[in-house]
């Protein structure tokens, strides 16, 4: 019996950790590539739970198991930190991004500035009351005193990838998404990038969850997200990697 227990323990150890990473939907393509690259030399397996940062933060608050959280804004991470659901010492700002206004490839090039959005009947945003990409967009339009004029035209979506899909399908006239999301789509084009006055400061913080049962392995993967191999992937997908 002891031999069998020891054999099972050895097999379990050889497989390494099975990490669950909660991450913003805008990171989908980059993290899947990074995760694959990390698994090859290590014995760990990385699974991603991808979605709106607000939804992921709520899942963590409700006790869902996991090891790492990568948010698309600081507020969602702050919420978890206030509840002592992350290891504060592990928290780091990984990346930055930018907002762009996108239209379908077939659309006429008539949008050149935020005020031109007044020409649109329907504009897709990630849910502007809860999802980081939508909150950033709402704050930008509010700063320019356009939000009250445009809010009735906004089509809220579950996350930023859903907003991109709405533009791709032609169900809306335009959408406001991350620059990195626009870069992966072959069905949309960038009308203009949000720059200058009112442009949001977009940060992606990451941290190990305090409820992780494999903190050492989680810490190693979080460190890998800052390594040159991961940096090259993030930059390939258009993210700005923050120096530490």
C-alpha positions in Angstrom: 0.0 0.0 0.0 2.8 2.3 0.9 4.6 1.6 -2.4 1.4 2.4 -4.3 0.9 5.7 -2.4 4.5 6.6 -3.1 4.1 5.8 -6.8 0.9 7.9 -7.1 2.7 10.8 -5.4 5.6 10.5 -7.8 3.3 10.5 -10.8 1.4 13.5 -9.4 4.6 15.4 -8.8 6.0 14.6 -12.3 2.9 16.1 -13.8 3.6 19.4 -12.0 1.0 22.0 -11.1 -2.3 22.5 -12.8 -2.6 26.3 -12.8 -5.8 28.3 -13.4 -5.3 31.8 -14.6 -8.1 34.3 -14.7 -7.4 36.8 -17.4 -9.0 39.7 -19.3 -10.5 38.6 -22.7 -8.3 41.0 -24.6 -5.3 38.9 -23.6 -6.7 35.7 -25.1 -4.4 35.2 -28.1 -1.2 36.4 -26.4 -1.7 34.3 -23.2 -2.6 31.1 -25.1 0.6 31.3 -27.0 2.6 32.2 -23.9 1.0 29.3 -21.9 1.9 26.9 -24.6 5.5 28.1 -24.6 5.6 27.8 -20.8 4.3 24.3 -20.6 6.9 22.8 -23.0 10.0 23.2 -20.8 8.1 23.0 -17.5 6.0 20.2 -16.0 3.1 22.6 -15.2 -0.2 22.9 -17.1 -1.8 26.3 -17.5 -5.5 26.7 -18.0 -7.0 30.1 -18.8 -10.4 31.4 -17.7 -10.9 34.3 -20.1 -13.6 37.0 -19.9 -14.5 40.5 -18.7 -12.3 41.4 -15.7 -15.4 42.4 -13.7 -16.9 38.9 -14.2 -13.7 37.2 -13.3 -13.2 39.3 -10.2 -16.7 38.4 -9.1 -16.0 34.7 -9.6 -12.9 35.0 -7.4 -14.8 36.9 -4.7 -17.4 34.1 -4.7 -14.8 31.5 -4.0 -14.0 30.0 -7.4 -10.6 28.2 -7.3 -7.7 29.8 -9.1 -4.1 30.8 -8.9 -3.5 34.1 -10.8 -5.6 37.1 -11.9 -4.6 39.4 -14.8 -7.0 42.3 -14.9 -7.5 44.9 -17.7 -7.7 47.7 -15.1 -6.5 48.5 -11.6 -9.9 48.9 -10.0 -10.8 45.2 -10.3 -7.5 44.2 -8.8 -8.0 46.8 -6.0 -11.3 45.2 -5.2 -9.6 41.9 -4.6 -6.8 43.4 -2.7 -9.2 45.2 -0.3 -10.8 41.8 0.4 -7.3 40.2 0.9 -7.9 37.8 -2.1 -4.5 38.5 -3.7 -1.0 38.3 -2.4 -0.1 42.0 -2.4 3.6 41.4 -2.6 3.1 39.6 -5.9 1.1 42.4 -7.6 2.8 43.9 -10.7 1.7 46.1 -13.6 2.4 44.0 -16.6 1.1 45.8 -19.7 -0.4 48.9 -21.2 -2.8 49.3 -24.2 -4.8 51.9 -26.1 -8.3 52.3 -27.3 -9.3 52.6 -31.0 -12.5 53.2 -32.9 -13.1 50.4 -35.4 -15.5 50.0 -38.3 -16.1 47.2 -40.7 -13.8 46.9 -43.7 -16.7 47.8 -46.0 -17.5 51.1 -44.2 -16.7 54.4 -45.7 -13.8 56.2 -44.0 -16.0 58.9 -42.4 -14.9 58.7 -38.8 -11.8 60.7 -38.0 -12.4 61.9 -34.4 -14.6 61.2 -31.4 -17.2 63.9 -32.5 -17.7 61.9 -35.7 -19.3 59.2 -33.6 -22.4 61.4 -33.6 -22.9 60.1 -37.2 -23.4 56.6 -36.0 -26.7 55.0 -35.1 -25.2 52.0 -33.1 -21.9 51.9 -31.3 -20.6 48.7 -29.6 -18.8 49.0 -26.3 -18.0 46.4 -23.6 -20.5 47.0 -20.8 -19.6 50.6 -19.9 -20.7 50.3 -16.2 -18.6 47.3 -15.3 -16.2 46.1 -18.0 -12.8 47.9 -18.1 -12.8 48.5 -21.9 -16.3 50.0 -21.7 -15.4 52.0 -18.6 -12.4 53.4 -20.3 -14.5 54.3 -23.4 -17.2 55.9 -21.3 -14.8 58.0 -19.3 -13.1 59.2 -22.5 -16.4 60.2 -24.1 -17.5 61.8 -20.9 -14.3 63.9 -20.8 -15.1 65.1 -24.3 -18.8 65.8 -23.3 -20.1 63.3 -25.8 -21.3 60.6 -23.5 -24.8 62.0 -22.9 -25.3 62.5 -26.6 -24.2 59.0 -27.5 -25.3 56.8 -24.6 -28.7 55.9 -26.2 -26.7 54.6 -29.3 -24.4 52.4 -27.3 -24.9 48.6 -27.6 -23.3 47.1 -24.5 -21.6 43.7 -24.8 -20.3 41.1 -22.4 -16.6 41.9 -23.0 -14.4 43.7 -25.5 -14.1 40.7 -27.8 -17.9 40.7 -28.1 -17.8 44.4 -29.1 -15.3 43.6 -31.8 -17.5 40.8 -33.0 -20.5 43.1 -33.2 -18.5 45.4 -35.6 -17.3 42.4 -37.6 -20.8 41.1 -38.1 -22.1 44.5 -39.3 -24.6 44.8 -36.5 -23.3 48.2 -35.4 -21.7 51.1 -37.2 -18.6 51.3 -35.0 -17.1 50.0 -31.9 -14.5 51.1 -29.3 -12.1 48.3 -28.5 -8.5 47.9 -27.5 -5.8 48.5 -30.2 -4.6 44.9 -29.7 -8.1 43.5 -30.5 -8.4 45.4 -33.7 -5.0 44.1 -34.7 -6.1 40.5 -34.7 -9.2 41.0 -36.8 -9.3 40.8 -40.6 -12.9 42.1 -40.8 -12.4 45.6 -39.2 -10.2 48.6 -39.8 -9.1 51.3 -37.4 -10.9 54.6 -38.0 -8.7 56.4 -35.4 -6.8 55.8 -32.2 -7.8 57.5 -29.0 -4.9 59.8 -28.2 -4.3 63.1 -26.5 -6.6 64.8 -24.1 -8.9 62.4 -22.2 -7.1 59.3 -23.5 -7.3 56.7 -20.7 -4.2 55.3 -19.0 -4.8 51.6 -19.5 -2.9 49.2 -17.2 -3.0 45.4 -16.8 -2.1 44.4 -13.2 -1.4 40.8 -12.3 -1.1 39.0 -9.0 -1.1 35.6 -7.4 -4.4 34.8 -5.6 -4.2 34.3 -1.9 -6.4 31.2 -2.2 -4.0 29.4 -4.5 -3.0 26.0 -3.3 0.2 26.1 -5.4 1.6 29.5 -4.8 5.2 28.6 -5.7 4.1 27.4 -9.2 1.8 30.4 -9.6 4.7 32.7 -8.7 6.9 31.1 -11.3 4.4 31.5 -14.0 3.7 35.1 -13.0 7.5 35.7 -13.2 7.5 34.1 -16.7 4.9 36.6 -17.8 7.7 39.2 -17.3 10.4 37.2 -19.0 11.9 38.0 -22.5 10.0 35.1 -24.1 6.6 36.4 -22.9 7.5 40.0 -23.6 8.2 39.1 -27.3 4.7 37.5 -27.6 2.9 40.4 -25.9 4.7 42.9 -28.1 3.8 40.8 -31.2 0.2 41.2 -30.3 0.6 45.0 -29.9 0.7 45.4 -26.1 3.2 47.8 -24.5 5.2 45.8 -21.9 6.0 47.9 -18.8 9.5 47.8 -17.5 10.1 46.8 -13.9 
